Amino acid sequence: MKSIIYQIALFILITFESNSQTPYSTWEAGFYGGECYYLGELNETHFLPFNISFGPRVRYNYDQRLGLKLALTYGEISGDDAKSNNSFKRDRNFSFKSQLFEASFVGEFNFIPYSVLDKKASLGTPFLFLGIGYTRHNPKTQFNGNWVNTNELKTEGVNFNKNIFSLPIGIGYKMRAKKFGFEFSWGIRKSNSDYLDDVSTNFANNSFENTLSNETNNTNTTEYENVSNIKRGDQYNKDWYVFTGLTILINLTPEEVCRKI
């Protein structure tokens, strides 16, 4: 996955290398707020469960078609087997929550020429984005009424990395009103980890870890008396997460500057 990230970063830089500015080059800064959810062993449903996400944004519009955005985003994800319609998941009876801290760098492509300052440009346009991300996560689960860090307890006998890389890709629609820009976006992230939810391979060997990683439904405890090395998740299907919401930006480039370029 690292080679893919390097290729994407190189492509973005080469795309914007030819000229540093055009008559439509502008800077914008703003703030995003919306929803965050994840897709993995404990959740396969888009947009649920609902968790918050927010963070600052800075965008450089190279011209009316291309832009670069730097974003810092905080989000929360969660999952609960007890809410699943799958009998195996209900018997597994695991739940988690985690905070995400993401820094991302993406390139944007506007389908219609768009500029906050050019009155002749379209008032709005759909757009695509693709980039790279670096995220810190820390899954926790409930045990004896308390939330505990799963990485410290090694519920699968693995000390996984809390820092991960991701590939953000998504769609959106942006529009302008005087010096302000508004955009709604949906962006999914493919991570290089299967431990956003702390469920990946098999049940742990340690007896205490078994208790924590397999708080099975009491009606099925006989079936799970010895769960060591029994399959718990799918390690070949990495976890995904999504940020979707509204961003409000303000133009930082004086109109006079654009006219002189």
Secondary structure, 3 states (H helix, E strand, C coil): CHHHHHHHHHHHHHHCCCCCCCCCCEEEEEEEEEEEEEEECCECCCCCCCEEEEEEEEEEECCCCEEEEEEEEEEEEEEEHHHCCCHHHHHHCCEEEEEEEEEEEEEEEECCCECCCCCCCECEEEEEEEEEEEEEECCEEEECCEEEEHHHHCCCCCCCCCEEEEEEEEEEEEEEECCEEEEEEEEEEEECCCCCCCCCCECCCCHHHHHHHCCCCHHHHHHHCCCCCCECCCCCCCCEEEEEEEEEEEECCCHHHHHHC
